[in-house]
């Protein structure tokens, strides 16, 4: 199987979608020249063609990329040749960086302190059908957790990037930007599982594109509400909710008339999440996107019923 896969041109491999993703990021960069576009990929996106694509483009026409390494490639060294992982593991760290590790499954939320090392390396040409790829130079940021809690797997990120990395602050930027990839995963989880977009049965491409545009806005809103309530818990809930929304939530949650002044955002978001099944126990932390989107679905049912009732009983 492996040698058969190696014989295929990249266009016939599943990994080609990562190259297409980077090319689309470059198109977005060209449309938004005043914004720095960065394409972030996990280990599945570790293909040398992405870096060759980057160096083949003019700086103004390309997006930058950050890819978590999977392959232990051969690289040029002062002694001749070596391998990427051992060389980075032996590179002297520049400093220490503390990052937030999100809760995932059985893994609890925690902080992790990483040692950070950098290096510029040259990948020797990888074998492909018809010959070898040309060598390509990339910047590498190696972030390793030295003292993980018991029964926790240490964080170890080897990040390949086209971004300039010349010192510790720029290396930390790359690590933080890669860490933001998880929020992208959460966003698409809302889109796929909350929006059920794969269940759409639309007959024409324009209808499907229009529906996806609406669902993207809905997914963005749910994700934004989740993150804002954690980052700015004390601000007024009216930065997110319409008065009718938060007043209805307040009435359902407390069984009394809402106050004149809008409550804090965190209070209303937690009430929304409780409609969606969040238990709000002492050790439960903050609600996630799933209970919030389920809460929104129930809230809209309440609002629809309330609007219908008022329409029927209007003078």
C-alpha positions as CSV (number, residue, x, y, z in Angstrom):
1,X,0.0,0.0,0.0
2,X,2.7,2.5,0.9
3,X,4.8,2.0,-2.2
4,X,1.6,2.2,-4.4
5,X,0.7,5.5,-2.7
6,X,4.2,6.8,-3.4
7,X,3.7,6.1,-7.1
8,X,0.7,8.3,-7.3
9,X,1.0,11.9,-8.3
10,X,0.0,14.3,-5.5
11,X,-3.2,15.4,-7.4
12,X,-4.5,11.8,-6.8
13,X,-3.7,11.7,-3.1
14,X,-5.9,12.8,-0.2
15,X,-3.1,15.1,1.0
16,X,-3.6,17.3,-2.1
17,X,-6.5,19.0,-0.3
18,X,-3.9,20.6,2.0
19,X,-2.1,22.1,-1.0
20,X,-5.4,23.3,-2.4
21,X,-6.2,24.9,1.0
22,X,-2.9,26.8,0.9
23,X,-3.6,27.9,-2.6
24,X,-7.0,29.2,-1.6
25,X,-5.4,31.1,1.3
26,X,-3.1,32.7,-1.2
27,X,-6.1,33.9,-3.2
28,X,-7.6,35.4,-0.1
29,X,-4.3,37.1,0.6
30,X,-4.3,38.7,-2.8
31,X,-7.8,40.0,-2.2
32,X,-6.8,41.4,1.2
33,X,-3.3,42.8,0.7
34,X,-3.5,44.9,3.9
35,X,-4.0,41.8,6.0
36,X,-1.5,39.1,6.8
37,X,-2.9,35.7,5.8
38,X,-1.6,32.6,7.6
39,X,-2.7,29.1,6.6
40,X,-2.4,26.8,9.7
41,X,-2.4,23.0,9.3
42,X,-2.0,20.0,11.6
43,X,0.2,17.1,10.9
44,X,-1.9,15.8,8.0
45,X,-0.8,19.0,6.1
46,X,2.9,18.2,6.4
47,X,3.7,18.0,2.7
48,X,6.8,19.5,1.1
49,X,4.8,20.8,-1.8
50,X,3.2,23.5,0.4
51,X,6.6,25.1,1.1
52,X,7.6,24.8,-2.5
53,X,4.4,26.6,-3.5
54,X,5.1,29.3,-0.9
55,X,8.7,30.0,-2.1
56,X,7.5,30.0,-5.8
57,X,5.2,33.0,-5.2
58,X,6.0,36.6,-4.8
59,X,5.8,37.8,-1.2
60,X,2.8,40.1,-2.0
61,X,0.9,37.2,-3.6
62,X,1.3,34.5,-1.0
63,X,-0.2,33.6,2.3
64,X,2.3,32.4,5.0
65,X,1.9,29.0,6.5
66,X,2.4,27.2,9.8
67,X,2.4,23.4,9.6
68,X,2.9,21.0,12.5
69,X,5.5,18.5,11.4
70,X,4.8,14.8,11.0
71,X,7.7,13.6,8.9
72,X,11.2,13.2,10.3
73,X,12.8,14.5,7.1
74,X,16.4,14.6,6.1
75,X,18.0,18.0,6.5
76,X,21.4,19.5,5.6
77,X,23.7,20.0,8.6
78,X,27.3,21.2,9.2
79,X,28.3,17.5,9.3
80,X,26.5,16.6,6.1
81,X,23.0,15.3,6.7
82,X,20.8,14.7,9.7
83,X,17.2,14.3,10.6
84,X,14.8,17.0,11.6
85,X,13.5,15.8,15.0
86,X,16.9,14.8,16.6
87,X,18.4,18.1,15.3
88,X,15.7,20.2,16.9
89,X,15.7,18.2,20.1
90,X,19.4,19.0,20.5
91,X,19.0,22.7,19.6
92,X,19.5,25.0,22.6
93,X,16.2,26.7,23.7
94,X,15.8,30.4,23.6
95,X,13.4,30.6,26.6
96,X,10.2,29.4,28.2
97,X,6.6,30.1,27.2
98,X,3.4,29.4,29.1
99,X,0.3,28.4,27.1
100,X,-3.3,27.5,27.9
101,X,-4.2,23.9,27.1
102,X,-7.9,23.5,26.4
103,X,-10.0,20.9,27.9
104,X,-10.5,18.0,25.5
105,X,-12.2,14.7,26.4
106,X,-10.8,13.4,29.6
107,X,-8.0,16.0,29.6
108,X,-8.6,18.9,32.0
109,X,-7.8,22.5,31.2
110,X,-4.4,23.5,32.4
111,X,-1.4,25.7,31.7
112,X,1.8,24.3,30.2
113,X,5.3,25.7,30.2
114,X,7.2,25.1,27.0
115,X,10.8,25.4,26.1
116,X,11.2,27.1,22.7
117,X,14.0,26.6,20.2
118,X,14.3,27.8,16.6
119,X,16.3,26.9,13.5
120,X,16.3,27.4,9.8
121,X,16.7,24.2,7.9
122,X,17.0,23.0,4.4
123,X,14.9,19.9,3.4
124,X,16.6,17.7,0.9
125,X,14.5,16.7,-2.0
126,X,11.7,14.3,-1.2
127,X,11.1,11.4,-3.6
128,X,8.0,11.7,-5.8
129,X,6.8,10.0,-8.9
130,X,9.2,11.0,-11.7
131,X,12.1,12.0,-9.4
132,X,12.9,14.2,-6.4
133,X,11.5,17.5,-5.4
134,X,13.9,20.4,-5.2
135,X,15.3,21.3,-1.8
136,X,13.5,24.0,0.2
137,X,14.4,26.1,3.2
138,X,11.9,26.6,6.1
139,X,12.0,28.0,9.6
140,X,11.3,25.6,12.4
141,X,9.9,26.3,15.9
142,X,10.3,23.5,18.4
143,X,8.1,23.8,21.6
144,X,8.4,21.0,24.2
145,X,6.8,20.6,27.6
146,X,9.5,19.3,30.0
147,X,7.4,18.8,33.1
148,X,3.9,17.6,32.3
149,X,1.5,16.5,35.1
150,X,1.3,12.8,35.9
151,X,-0.7,10.8,33.4
152,X,-0.7,13.7,31.0
153,X,1.1,13.4,27.6
154,X,3.7,16.3,27.3
155,X,3.0,18.8,24.6
156,X,5.5,18.6,21.8
157,X,5.0,20.8,18.8
158,X,7.5,20.9,15.9
159,X,6.2,23.7,13.7
160,X,7.3,24.4,10.2
161,X,6.7,27.9,8.9
162,X,7.4,30.4,6.1
163,X,7.1,33.3,8.5
164,X,10.3,35.0,9.5
165,X,11.5,33.6,12.9
166,X,14.6,35.4,14.1
167,X,14.2,35.6,17.9
168,X,12.2,34.4,20.9
169,X,9.3,36.8,20.5
170,X,8.7,35.8,16.9
171,X,8.9,32.2,17.8
172,X,6.3,32.7,20.5
173,X,4.0,34.3,18.0
174,X,4.2,31.2,15.8
175,X,3.4,29.0,18.8
176,X,0.4,31.1,19.8
177,X,-0.9,31.2,16.2
178,X,-0.7,27.5,16.0
179,X,-2.5,27.1,19.3
180,X,-5.4,29.1,17.8
181,X,-6.0,26.2,15.4
182,X,-8.1,24.5,18.0
183,X,-10.6,27.4,17.9
184,X,-10.9,26.8,14.1
185,X,-11.7,23.2,14.9
186,X,-14.4,24.3,17.3
187,X,-15.9,26.7,14.7
188,X,-16.2,23.9,12.2
189,X,-17.6,21.6,14.7
190,X,-20.4,24.1,15.3
191,X,-20.9,24.3,11.5
192,X,-21.0,20.6,10.9
193,X,-22.7,19.2,14.0
194,X,-24.7,22.2,15.1
195,X,-25.7,23.4,11.6
196,X,-26.0,19.8,10.2
197,X,-24.8,21.2,6.9
198,X,-24.0,17.8,5.5
199,X,-27.7,17.0,5.8
200,X,-28.7,19.8,3.4
201,X,-30.5,18.6,0.3
202,X,-30.3,21.5,-2.1
203,X,-30.5,20.9,-5.8
204,X,-28.3,23.7,-7.2
205,X,-24.9,25.0,-6.3
206,X,-26.1,28.7,-5.8
207,X,-28.6,27.5,-3.3
208,X,-26.0,25.5,-1.4
209,X,-23.5,28.4,-1.4
210,X,-26.2,30.8,-0.1
211,X,-27.2,28.3,2.7
212,X,-23.6,27.8,3.7
213,X,-23.1,31.6,3.9
214,X,-26.0,31.9,6.4
215,X,-24.7,28.9,8.4
216,X,-21.2,30.4,8.6
217,X,-22.6,33.5,10.2
218,X,-24.6,31.4,12.7
219,X,-21.6,29.3,13.5
220,X,-19.5,32.4,13.9
221,X,-22.1,33.9,16.3
222,X,-22.3,30.9,18.5
223,X,-18.5,30.6,18.7
224,X,-18.1,34.3,19.4
225,X,-20.7,34.2,22.2
226,X,-18.9,31.3,23.8
227,X,-15.5,33.0,23.7
228,X,-16.7,36.5,24.7
229,X,-18.4,35.2,27.8
230,X,-15.1,33.7,28.9
231,X,-12.9,36.7,28.0
232,X,-15.3,39.5,29.1
233,X,-17.7,38.0,31.6
234,X,-18.7,41.3,33.3
235,X,-19.7,43.3,30.3
236,X,-23.3,44.0,29.5
237,X,-25.1,41.0,27.8
238,X,-26.5,43.5,25.3
239,X,-23.2,43.5,23.3
240,X,-24.5,40.1,22.1
241,X,-28.2,39.6,22.9
242,X,-31.2,41.6,21.9
243,X,-33.3,42.8,24.8
244,X,-36.1,40.3,24.1
245,X,-33.6,37.5,24.0
246,X,-31.9,38.2,27.4
247,X,-35.2,39.2,29.1
248,X,-36.8,35.9,28.0
249,X,-33.7,33.9,29.2
250,X,-33.8,35.8,32.5
251,X,-37.5,35.1,33.0
252,X,-37.1,31.4,32.2
253,X,-34.1,31.0,34.4
254,X,-35.2,33.0,37.5
255,X,-39.0,32.8,37.2
256,X,-39.3,36.5,37.8
257,X,-39.5,39.8,35.8
258,X,-36.2,40.9,34.3
259,X,-34.3,43.9,35.8
260,X,-34.2,47.3,34.1
261,X,-30.4,47.1,33.7
262,X,-29.0,44.3,31.6
263,X,-27.1,41.5,33.5
264,X,-23.5,40.6,32.9
265,X,-22.8,38.6,29.7
266,X,-21.5,35.5,31.6
267,X,-24.7,35.2,33.6
268,X,-26.9,35.2,30.5
269,X,-24.7,32.9,28.5
270,X,-24.7,30.3,31.3
271,X,-28.5,30.6,31.5
272,X,-28.6,30.0,27.7
273,X,-26.3,27.0,28.0
274,X,-28.5,25.5,30.8
275,X,-31.4,25.6,28.4
276,X,-29.1,23.4,26.2
277,X,-28.2,20.9,29.0
278,X,-25.3,22.6,30.8
279,X,-25.5,21.6,34.5
280,X,-23.5,24.5,35.9
281,X,-22.1,22.5,38.7
282,X,-19.1,23.8,40.7
283,X,-16.6,21.7,38.8
284,X,-18.1,22.0,35.3
285,X,-16.1,25.1,34.2
286,X,-17.6,27.3,31.5
287,X,-20.1,26.0,29.0
288,X,-19.0,24.9,25.6
289,X,-20.4,25.5,22.1
290,X,-22.6,22.4,22.1
291,X,-24.8,23.4,25.0
292,X,-24.9,27.0,23.8
293,X,-26.1,26.1,20.3
294,X,-28.7,23.7,21.8
295,X,-29.7,26.5,24.1
296,X,-30.1,28.8,21.2
297,X,-32.4,26.3,19.5
298,X,-34.6,26.1,22.5
299,X,-34.6,29.9,23.1
300,X,-35.8,30.5,19.5
301,X,-38.6,28.1,20.1
302,X,-39.6,30.1,23.2
303,X,-39.4,33.4,21.3
304,X,-41.4,32.0,18.4
305,X,-44.1,30.8,20.8
306,X,-44.1,34.2,22.6
307,X,-44.5,36.1,19.3
308,X,-47.3,33.8,18.2
309,X,-49.1,34.3,21.5
310,X,-48.8,38.1,21.3
311,X,-50.0,38.0,17.7
312,X,-53.1,36.0,18.6
313,X,-53.9,38.1,21.7
314,X,-53.2,41.5,20.1
315,X,-56.0,44.0,20.4
